[in-house]
């Protein structure tokens, strides 16, 4: 039996693709969060490698499954951090979803915040609110008001575009909202949910 070192050129991975497709002997998917996504992306890489036939023209696939698995992981990590900042001593927080009508300037959110000006301790109350934003416009407005804000990542909806709230999009937001609330419970927190999402 002979033992030899493999050159790093012969390794490729989803964190960093090898520069030379022809030299690769093994592909690693360590950067993937979900096994199902890992298998799908490895199968796609293998298929491209088989069809490359040793040519220079071949390029690695985008590893979309693994990329999306990280987006979900980062979103859940952000959610946990936001919950920890927002929760009361009894592990309860108030969750509300922002829509365009709700968060626009001089809209319902502004009216709500103005109504709290007459309470004895507005800051101790509002700091336990976690506002979910489905697009960057709502998220930026929420941050501008110094509130606790979380990006509600919904499959098929581009967070960086202002949403028009079609029926299909509202359905997607509703199911993602339910999933997120379930995740809050799994983390061991209680919540009061305010319905303020308008189509």
Buried (B, 14 or more C-beta within 10 A) or exposed (E): EEEEEEEEEEBBBBEEBBEEBEBBEEBBBEBBBBEEBBEBBBEBBEEBBEEBEEEEEBEBBEBEBBBBBBEBEEBBEEBBEBBEEBBEEEEEBBBBBBBBBBBBEEBBBBEBBEEEEEEEEEEEEBBBBBBBBBBBBBBEBBEEBEBBBBBBBBEEBEBEEEBEBEEEBBEBBEEBBEEBBEBBEEBEBEBEEEEBBEE
